Amino acid sequence: MTWNLEHLAERNGEGCRPRSDADYAALRAHAVALGADVIAFQEVESRATAERVFDPASYDVVMSARPQTRRGDSCYGAPGQQIRHQGVGFAVRKGLRWTRHTDFSALGLGNPDLRWGVDITIEGRRPLRLLGVHLKSGCNSGNAPTDRDCPVLFSQLPVLERWIDARAGEGYAFAVLGDWNRRIAARGDAFYSEIDDGDPVGADLDIAGGRARGGLQSALSRVHRSHRHGSGSHFVGSAGIVRRISLRASGSPASFGSLPGLGNLPPVTCERCARTANDTAAVAWSI
């Protein structure tokens, strides 16, 4: 599963989406209801923050080691609130064997405000290498590298492609999941087409839910087409890995947004969470 928790702060009442004790309790209940073995999360201030949602008795939490940023910028539409650090990480169910690799800091392009990738392997008979990401926002659909809001995202592209190509060369199953901030499932998307080039052998990729107009992506776009940002969060895997993963929806694909507690959380609790599921990005799987 990939879950953008949208400005989740460590302390009550802070950040651009201030929460209360009741809100954190609702988020934790939602995490329990999902029952996922591995959850990639984004926009979480710290490990302590993540553990308010993912019970440390049930999950190991691993966070990006990117230094905490103290930008202090004001939150748009939230007078008096300030942006908190936005970290990337994983929650891994206790009992699973996993290995942490060095953070993929190159995705930060040397900018302290750009997020690093978190790189882990879920061990087992068929190991699975996972990279959790949160790419630069602002260039979400149909834009070319030269468009005003796109140079940074497209600067991250060759960096991400190097990670993918390195994994493909090793011959192991891998996936990149998280908030891509890009509707890569749209047919002909320039960003995804460059990454999914099949070079080297093993770098032929699949998107969970398929490309636009097909499968889960299409079903949900019909149900939730009112969301203007479209799908920015994705699970992209090496050839065959998406088919190996068990997508666990609540009923038919079109009801995926109705996973227990997902659509019923107050917007201030889980606004981006609801968007993520509605846009097919809340993908739960079992290894």
Secondary structure, 3 states (H helix, E strand, C coil): CEEEEEEECCCCCCCCCCCCHHHHHHHHHHHHHHCCCEEEEEEECCHHHHHHHCCCCCEEEEECCCCCCCCCCEECCEEEEECCCCEEEEEEECCCCEEECCCEHHHHCCCCCCCCEEEEEECCCCCEEEEEEECCCCCCCCCCCCCCCCHHHHHHHHHHHHHHHHHHHHCCEEEEEEECCCCCCCCCCHHHHHHCCCCCCCCCEEECCCCCCCHHHHHHHHHCCCCCCCCCEEEEEECCHHHHCCCCCCCCHHHHHHCCCCCCCCHHHHHHHHHHHHCCCCCCCCC
